[in-house]
Amino acid sequence: MPVKFFISIDASDKETYEKLRRGAKWEILCENMNFVSELRKNNAIERLQLNFVIQNENYNQMEKFIDLGRQWNVDEIIFQ
């Protein structure tokens, strides 16, 4: 069975991420994304998709979010 990851982040910096995702830590997210990125690079997972729900607090971060997606080897970014 193919393994696919669909991850919602909604921010491209620590301050916004921790504000929108209460209780979450940016550093832990980055560690986990680096790990998942390696899995994708090594074809251990078939697909890696990031989701970004556009809000007043984050709409100006969309371009930087695309850069993060490239850094993390994602297959697709969905803006909603």
Jmol script that loads the backbone (N, CA, C; Angstrom):
load data "model"
ATOM      1  N   MET A   1       0.838  -1.174   0.000  1.00  0.00           N
ATOM      2  CA  MET A   1       0.000   0.000   0.000  1.00  0.00           C
ATOM      3  C   MET A   1       0.890   1.247   0.000  1.00  0.00           C
ATOM      4  N   PRO A   2       0.641   2.177  -0.908  1.00  0.00           N
ATOM      5  CA  PRO A   2       1.467   3.389  -0.965  1.00  0.00           C
ATOM      6  C   PRO A   2       1.251   4.274   0.265  1.00  0.00           C
ATOM      7  N   VAL A   3       2.323   4.869   0.707  1.00  0.00           N
ATOM      8  CA  VAL A   3       2.269   5.769   1.859  1.00  0.00           C
ATOM      9  C   VAL A   3       2.315   7.203   1.352  1.00  0.00           C
ATOM     10  N   LYS A   4       1.328   7.998   1.795  1.00  0.00           N
ATOM     11  CA  LYS A   4       1.244   9.396   1.402  1.00  0.00           C
ATOM     12  C   LYS A   4       1.093  10.239   2.661  1.00  0.00           C
ATOM     13  N   PHE A   5       1.786  11.374   2.676  1.00  0.00           N
ATOM     14  CA  PHE A   5       1.686  12.295   3.807  1.00  0.00           C
ATOM     15  C   PHE A   5       1.054  13.590   3.323  1.00  0.00           C
ATOM     16  N   PHE A   6       0.042  14.054   4.048  1.00  0.00           N
ATOM     17  CA  PHE A   6      -0.622  15.331   3.799  1.00  0.00           C
ATOM     18  C   PHE A   6      -0.531  16.115   5.104  1.00  0.00           C
ATOM     19  N   ILE A   7       0.248  17.177   5.108  1.00  0.00           N
ATOM     20  CA  ILE A   7       0.567  17.882   6.343  1.00  0.00           C
ATOM     21  C   ILE A   7       0.120  19.341   6.236  1.00  0.00           C
ATOM     22  N   SER A   8      -0.663  19.794   7.216  1.00  0.00           N
ATOM     23  CA  SER A   8      -1.104  21.184   7.277  1.00  0.00           C
ATOM     24  C   SER A   8      -0.189  21.964   8.209  1.00  0.00           C
ATOM     25  N   ILE A   9       0.353  23.055   7.695  1.00  0.00           N
ATOM     26  CA  ILE A   9       1.288  23.858   8.484  1.00  0.00           C
ATOM     27  C   ILE A   9       0.768  25.287   8.663  1.00  0.00           C
ATOM     28  N   ASP A  10       0.303  25.928   7.621  1.00  0.00           N
ATOM     29  CA  ASP A  10      -0.334  27.244   7.671  1.00  0.00           C
ATOM     30  C   ASP A  10       0.576  28.408   8.022  1.00  0.00           C
ATOM     31  N   ALA A  11       1.866  28.250   7.938  1.00  0.00           N
ATOM     32  CA  ALA A  11       2.784  29.356   8.250  1.00  0.00           C
ATOM     33  C   ALA A  11       4.160  29.033   7.690  1.00  0.00           C
ATOM     34  N   SER A  12       4.971  30.084   7.564  1.00  0.00           N
ATOM     35  CA  SER A  12       6.341  29.869   7.105  1.00  0.00           C
ATOM     36  C   SER A  12       7.362  30.445   8.078  1.00  0.00           C
ATOM     37  N   ASP A  13       6.903  30.795   9.280  1.00  0.00           N
ATOM     38  CA  ASP A  13       7.846  31.244  10.309  1.00  0.00           C
ATOM     39  C   ASP A  13       7.354  30.837  11.695  1.00  0.00           C
ATOM     40  N   LYS A  14       8.267  30.871  12.629  1.00  0.00           N
ATOM     41  CA  LYS A  14       8.010  30.410  13.996  1.00  0.00           C
ATOM     42  C   LYS A  14       6.861  31.162  14.657  1.00  0.00           C
ATOM     43  N   GLU A  15       6.903  32.481  14.601  1.00  0.00           N
ATOM     44  CA  GLU A  15       5.905  33.286  15.307  1.00  0.00           C
ATOM     45  C   GLU A  15       4.477  32.985  14.830  1.00  0.00           C
ATOM     46  N   THR A  16       4.292  32.972  13.530  1.00  0.00           N
ATOM     47  CA  THR A  16       2.958  32.730  12.976  1.00  0.00           C
ATOM     48  C   THR A  16       2.524  31.297  13.210  1.00  0.00           C
ATOM     49  N   TYR A  17       3.424  30.347  13.008  1.00  0.00           N
ATOM     50  CA  TYR A  17       3.086  28.933  13.212  1.00  0.00           C
ATOM     51  C   TYR A  17       2.626  28.680  14.637  1.00  0.00           C
ATOM     52  N   GLU A  18       3.372  29.171  15.601  1.00  0.00           N
ATOM     53  CA  GLU A  18       3.034  28.916  16.998  1.00  0.00           C
ATOM     54  C   GLU A  18       1.787  29.686  17.435  1.00  0.00           C
ATOM     55  N   LYS A  19       1.472  30.781  16.758  1.00  0.00           N
ATOM     56  CA  LYS A  19       0.243  31.512  17.041  1.00  0.00           C
ATOM     57  C   LYS A  19      -0.966  30.754  16.494  1.00  0.00           C
ATOM     58  N   LEU A  20      -0.865  30.296  15.238  1.00  0.00           N
ATOM     59  CA  LEU A  20      -1.991  29.616  14.601  1.00  0.00           C
ATOM     60  C   LEU A  20      -2.170  28.187  15.085  1.00  0.00           C
ATOM     61  N   ARG A  21      -1.093  27.537  15.438  1.00  0.00           N
ATOM     62  CA  ARG A  21      -1.128  26.140  15.907  1.00  0.00           C
ATOM     63  C   ARG A  21      -0.774  26.119  17.392  1.00  0.00           C
ATOM     64  N   ARG A  22      -1.698  26.546  18.193  1.00  0.00           N
ATOM     65  CA  ARG A  22      -1.454  26.687  19.634  1.00  0.00           C
ATOM     66  C   ARG A  22      -0.894  25.411  20.233  1.00  0.00           C
ATOM     67  N   GLY A  23       0.184  25.588  21.002  1.00  0.00           N
ATOM     68  CA  GLY A  23       0.837  24.448  21.645  1.00  0.00           C
ATOM     69  C   GLY A  23       1.913  23.801  20.790  1.00  0.00           C
ATOM     70  N   ALA A  24       1.951  24.143  19.513  1.00  0.00           N
ATOM     71  CA  ALA A  24       2.950  23.557  18.612  1.00  0.00           C
ATOM     72  C   ALA A  24       4.274  24.310  18.734  1.00  0.00           C
ATOM     73  N   LYS A  25       5.360  23.628  18.397  1.00  0.00           N
ATOM     74  CA  LYS A  25       6.699  24.225  18.432  1.00  0.00           C
ATOM     75  C   LYS A  25       7.317  24.149  17.042  1.00  0.00           C
ATOM     76  N   TRP A  26       7.761  25.298  16.535  1.00  0.00           N
ATOM     77  CA  TRP A  26       8.363  25.403  15.209  1.00  0.00           C
ATOM     78  C   TRP A  26       9.564  24.487  15.065  1.00  0.00           C
ATOM     79  N   GLU A  27      10.401  24.423  16.088  1.00  0.00           N
ATOM     80  CA  GLU A  27      11.613  23.610  16.012  1.00  0.00           C
ATOM     81  C   GLU A  27      11.282  22.130  15.832  1.00  0.00           C
ATOM     82  N   ILE A  28      10.261  21.669  16.530  1.00  0.00           N
ATOM     83  CA  ILE A  28       9.852  20.260  16.397  1.00  0.00           C
ATOM     84  C   ILE A  28       9.282  20.011  15.006  1.00  0.00           C
ATOM     85  N   LEU A  29       8.478  20.947  14.513  1.00  0.00           N
ATOM     86  CA  LEU A  29       7.960  20.826  13.150  1.00  0.00           C
ATOM     87  C   LEU A  29       9.097  20.688  12.151  1.00  0.00           C
ATOM     88  N   CYS A  30      10.100  21.561  12.256  1.00  0.00           N
ATOM     89  CA  CYS A  30      11.216  21.529  11.300  1.00  0.00           C
ATOM     90  C   CYS A  30      11.981  20.218  11.380  1.00  0.00           C
ATOM     91  N   GLU A  31      12.208  19.710  12.573  1.00  0.00           N
ATOM     92  CA  GLU A  31      12.874  18.401  12.718  1.00  0.00           C
ATOM     93  C   GLU A  31      12.056  17.317  12.037  1.00  0.00           C
ATOM     94  N   ASN A  32      10.762  17.311  12.297  1.00  0.00           N
ATOM     95  CA  ASN A  32       9.894  16.294  11.705  1.00  0.00           C
ATOM     96  C   ASN A  32       9.821  16.428  10.189  1.00  0.00           C
ATOM     97  N   MET A  33       9.761  17.658   9.694  1.00  0.00           N
ATOM     98  CA  MET A  33       9.709  17.858   8.246  1.00  0.00           C
ATOM     99  C   MET A  33      11.018  17.450   7.582  1.00  0.00           C
ATOM    100  N   ASN A  34      12.125  17.691   8.221  1.00  0.00           N
ATOM    101  CA  ASN A  34      13.406  17.233   7.671  1.00  0.00           C
ATOM    102  C   ASN A  34      13.437  15.712   7.577  1.00  0.00           C
ATOM    103  N   PHE A  35      12.900  15.029   8.583  1.00  0.00           N
ATOM    104  CA  PHE A  35      12.832  13.568   8.580  1.00  0.00           C
ATOM    105  C   PHE A  35      11.934  13.065   7.450  1.00  0.00           C
ATOM    106  N   VAL A  36      10.728  13.641   7.347  1.00  0.00           N
ATOM    107  CA  VAL A  36       9.790  13.227   6.291  1.00  0.00           C
ATOM    108  C   VAL A  36      10.360  13.547   4.912  1.00  0.00           C
ATOM    109  N   SER A  37      11.057  14.661   4.807  1.00  0.00           N
ATOM    110  CA  SER A  37      11.687  15.045   3.549  1.00  0.00           C
ATOM    111  C   SER A  37      12.694  13.987   3.092  1.00  0.00           C
ATOM    112  N   GLU A  38      13.465  13.474   4.022  1.00  0.00           N
ATOM    113  CA  GLU A  38      14.428  12.407   3.692  1.00  0.00           C
ATOM    114  C   GLU A  38      13.702  11.143   3.247  1.00  0.00           C
ATOM    115  N   LEU A  39      12.600  10.819   3.916  1.00  0.00           N
ATOM    116  CA  LEU A  39      11.815   9.656   3.494  1.00  0.00           C
ATOM    117  C   LEU A  39      11.350   9.820   2.052  1.00  0.00           C
ATOM    118  N   ARG A  40      10.883  11.028   1.710  1.00  0.00           N
ATOM    119  CA  ARG A  40      10.413  11.268   0.340  1.00  0.00           C
ATOM    120  C   ARG A  40      11.563  11.207  -0.657  1.00  0.00           C
ATOM    121  N   LYS A  41      12.679  11.802  -0.283  1.00  0.00           N
ATOM    122  CA  LYS A  41      13.842  11.808  -1.171  1.00  0.00           C
ATOM    123  C   LYS A  41      14.311  10.387  -1.471  1.00  0.00           C
ATOM    124  N   ASN A  42      14.165   9.497  -0.484  1.00  0.00           N
ATOM    125  CA  ASN A  42      14.592   8.110  -0.635  1.00  0.00           C
ATOM    126  C   ASN A  42      13.465   7.188  -1.106  1.00  0.00           C
ATOM    127  N   ASN A  43      12.341   7.779  -1.523  1.00  0.00           N
ATOM    128  CA  ASN A  43      11.184   7.038  -2.024  1.00  0.00           C
ATOM    129  C   ASN A  43      10.579   6.071  -1.013  1.00  0.00           C
ATOM    130  N   ALA A  44      10.782   6.341   0.261  1.00  0.00           N
ATOM    131  CA  ALA A  44      10.146   5.523   1.296  1.00  0.00           C
ATOM    132  C   ALA A  44       8.670   5.886   1.435  1.00  0.00           C
ATOM    133  N   ILE A  45       8.308   7.079   0.992  1.00  0.00           N
ATOM    134  CA  ILE A  45       6.904   7.467   0.891  1.00  0.00           C
ATOM    135  C   ILE A  45       6.655   7.930  -0.542  1.00  0.00           C
ATOM    136  N   GLU A  46       5.441   7.712  -1.004  1.00  0.00           N
ATOM    137  CA  GLU A  46       5.119   7.981  -2.406  1.00  0.00           C
ATOM    138  C   GLU A  46       4.815   9.451  -2.669  1.00  0.00           C
ATOM    139  N   ARG A  47       4.230  10.124  -1.702  1.00  0.00           N
ATOM    140  CA  ARG A  47       3.787  11.504  -1.935  1.00  0.00           C
ATOM    141  C   ARG A  47       3.882  12.294  -0.641  1.00  0.00           C
ATOM    142  N   LEU A  48       4.302  13.553  -0.796  1.00  0.00           N
ATOM    143  CA  LEU A  48       4.382  14.480   0.330  1.00  0.00           C
ATOM    144  C   LEU A  48       3.708  15.781  -0.099  1.00  0.00           C
ATOM    145  N   GLN A  49       2.638  16.117   0.589  1.00  0.00           N
ATOM    146  CA  GLN A  49       1.863  17.308   0.243  1.00  0.00           C
ATOM    147  C   GLN A  49       1.747  18.202   1.468  1.00  0.00           C
ATOM    148  N   LEU A  50       1.919  19.504   1.267  1.00  0.00           N
ATOM    149  CA  LEU A  50       1.699  20.484   2.326  1.00  0.00           C
ATOM    150  C   LEU A  50       0.413  21.246   2.045  1.00  0.00           C
ATOM    151  N   ASN A  51      -0.314  21.534   3.116  1.00  0.00           N
ATOM    152  CA  ASN A  51      -1.533  22.323   3.022  1.00  0.00           C
ATOM    153  C   ASN A  51      -1.358  23.618   3.804  1.00  0.00           C
ATOM    154  N   PHE A  52      -1.953  24.677   3.283  1.00  0.00           N
ATOM    155  CA  PHE A  52      -1.831  26.011   3.865  1.00  0.00           C
ATOM    156  C   PHE A  52      -3.195  26.668   3.786  1.00  0.00           C
ATOM    157  N   VAL A  53      -3.847  26.852   4.934  1.00  0.00           N
ATOM    158  CA  VAL A  53      -5.128  27.534   4.967  1.00  0.00           C
ATOM    159  C   VAL A  53      -4.846  29.030   5.081  1.00  0.00           C
ATOM    160  N   ILE A  54      -5.279  29.786   4.090  1.00  0.00           N
ATOM    161  CA  ILE A  54      -4.994  31.217   4.035  1.00  0.00           C
ATOM    162  C   ILE A  54      -5.878  31.952   5.043  1.00  0.00           C
ATOM    163  N   GLN A  55      -5.196  32.772   5.861  1.00  0.00           N
ATOM    164  CA  GLN A  55      -5.869  33.535   6.910  1.00  0.00           C
ATOM    165  C   GLN A  55      -5.265  34.937   6.957  1.00  0.00           C
ATOM    166  N   ASN A  56      -5.893  35.832   7.703  1.00  0.00           N
ATOM    167  CA  ASN A  56      -5.363  37.193   7.846  1.00  0.00           C
ATOM    168  C   ASN A  56      -3.937  37.193   8.384  1.00  0.00           C
ATOM    169  N   GLU A  57      -3.622  36.252   9.263  1.00  0.00           N
ATOM    170  CA  GLU A  57      -2.316  36.213   9.913  1.00  0.00           C
ATOM    171  C   GLU A  57      -1.204  35.642   9.038  1.00  0.00           C
ATOM    172  N   ASN A  58      -1.540  34.982   7.905  1.00  0.00           N
ATOM    173  CA  ASN A  58      -0.498  34.283   7.156  1.00  0.00           C
ATOM    174  C   ASN A  58      -0.480  34.520   5.646  1.00  0.00           C
ATOM    175  N   TYR A  59      -1.430  35.269   5.122  1.00  0.00           N
ATOM    176  CA  TYR A  59      -1.521  35.398   3.660  1.00  0.00           C
ATOM    177  C   TYR A  59      -0.247  35.965   3.029  1.00  0.00           C
ATOM    178  N   ASN A  60       0.486  36.759   3.789  1.00  0.00           N
ATOM    179  CA  ASN A  60       1.717  37.364   3.261  1.00  0.00           C
ATOM    180  C   ASN A  60       2.907  36.409   3.289  1.00  0.00           C
ATOM    181  N   GLN A  61       2.712  35.181   3.742  1.00  0.00           N
ATOM    182  CA  GLN A  61       3.794  34.198   3.835  1.00  0.00           C
ATOM    183  C   GLN A  61       3.734  33.122   2.751  1.00  0.00           C
ATOM    184  N   MET A  62       2.847  33.271   1.811  1.00  0.00           N
ATOM    185  CA  MET A  62       2.643  32.211   0.821  1.00  0.00           C
ATOM    186  C   MET A  62       3.887  31.953  -0.029  1.00  0.00           C
ATOM    187  N   GLU A  63       4.552  32.999  -0.455  1.00  0.00           N
ATOM    188  CA  GLU A  63       5.747  32.819  -1.289  1.00  0.00           C
ATOM    189  C   GLU A  63       6.854  32.107  -0.510  1.00  0.00           C
ATOM    190  N   LYS A  64       7.063  32.504   0.727  1.00  0.00           N
ATOM    191  CA  LYS A  64       8.077  31.845   1.553  1.00  0.00           C
ATOM    192  C   LYS A  64       7.691  30.393   1.844  1.00  0.00           C
ATOM    193  N   PHE A  65       6.391  30.135   1.941  1.00  0.00           N
ATOM    194  CA  PHE A  65       5.926  28.765   2.169  1.00  0.00           C
ATOM    195  C   PHE A  65       6.295  27.871   0.986  1.00  0.00           C
ATOM    196  N   ILE A  66       6.206  28.414  -0.220  1.00  0.00           N
ATOM    197  CA  ILE A  66       6.621  27.658  -1.406  1.00  0.00           C
ATOM    198  C   ILE A  66       8.108  27.317  -1.312  1.00  0.00           C
ATOM    199  N   ASP A  67       8.908  28.266  -0.853  1.00  0.00           N
ATOM    200  CA  ASP A  67      10.346  27.999  -0.670  1.00  0.00           C
ATOM    201  C   ASP A  67      10.577  26.871   0.330  1.00  0.00           C
ATOM    202  N   LEU A  68       9.806  26.870   1.425  1.00  0.00           N
ATOM    203  CA  LEU A  68       9.925  25.779   2.397  1.00  0.00           C
ATOM    204  C   LEU A  68       9.561  24.444   1.750  1.00  0.00           C
ATOM    205  N   GLY A  69       8.517  24.461   0.948  1.00  0.00           N
ATOM    206  CA  GLY A  69       8.108  23.239   0.255  1.00  0.00           C
ATOM    207  C   GLY A  69       9.213  22.689  -0.625  1.00  0.00           C
ATOM    208  N   ARG A  70       9.889  23.565  -1.323  1.00  0.00           N
ATOM    209  CA  ARG A  70      11.025  23.116  -2.152  1.00  0.00           C
ATOM    210  C   ARG A  70      12.131  22.550  -1.279  1.00  0.00           C
ATOM    211  N   GLN A  71      12.413  23.227  -0.191  1.00  0.00           N
ATOM    212  CA  GLN A  71      13.463  22.775   0.735  1.00  0.00           C
ATOM    213  C   GLN A  71      13.143  21.390   1.288  1.00  0.00           C
ATOM    214  N   TRP A  72      11.864  21.132   1.530  1.00  0.00           N
ATOM    215  CA  TRP A  72      11.457  19.858   2.113  1.00  0.00           C
ATOM    216  C   TRP A  72      11.048  18.816   1.069  1.00  0.00           C
ATOM    217  N   ASN A  73      11.339  19.054  -0.194  1.00  0.00           N
ATOM    218  CA  ASN A  73      11.084  18.078  -1.264  1.00  0.00           C
ATOM    219  C   ASN A  73       9.620  17.656  -1.404  1.00  0.00           C
ATOM    220  N   VAL A  74       8.704  18.583  -1.220  1.00  0.00           N
ATOM    221  CA  VAL A  74       7.297  18.218  -1.324  1.00  0.00           C
ATOM    222  C   VAL A  74       6.888  18.090  -2.783  1.00  0.00           C
ATOM    223  N   ASP A  75       5.877  17.287  -2.999  1.00  0.00           N
ATOM    224  CA  ASP A  75       5.347  17.079  -4.343  1.00  0.00           C
ATOM    225  C   ASP A  75       4.328  18.143  -4.716  1.00  0.00           C
ATOM    226  N   GLU A  76       3.625  18.652  -3.715  1.00  0.00           N
ATOM    227  CA  GLU A  76       2.554  19.585  -4.007  1.00  0.00           C
ATOM    228  C   GLU A  76       2.243  20.425  -2.774  1.00  0.00           C
ATOM    229  N   ILE A  77       1.841  21.673  -3.031  1.00  0.00           N
ATOM    230  CA  ILE A  77       1.362  22.558  -1.973  1.00  0.00           C
ATOM    231  C   ILE A  77      -0.050  22.971  -2.348  1.00  0.00           C
ATOM    232  N   ILE A  78      -0.951  22.856  -1.397  1.00  0.00           N
ATOM    233  CA  ILE A  78      -2.342  23.259  -1.614  1.00  0.00           C
ATOM    234  C   ILE A  78      -2.609  24.488  -0.748  1.00  0.00           C
ATOM    235  N   PHE A  79      -3.040  25.567  -1.399  1.00  0.00           N
ATOM    236  CA  PHE A  79      -3.483  26.769  -0.685  1.00  0.00           C
ATOM    237  C   PHE A  79      -5.002  26.743  -0.673  1.00  0.00           C
ATOM    238  N   GLN A  80      -5.570  26.895   0.519  1.00  0.00           N
ATOM    239  CA  GLN A  80      -7.028  26.850   0.652  1.00  0.00           C
ATOM    240  C   GLN A  80      -7.527  28.113   1.309  1.00  0.00           C
TER     241      GLN A  80
END
end "model"
wireframe off; spacefill off
backbone 0.3
color backbone group
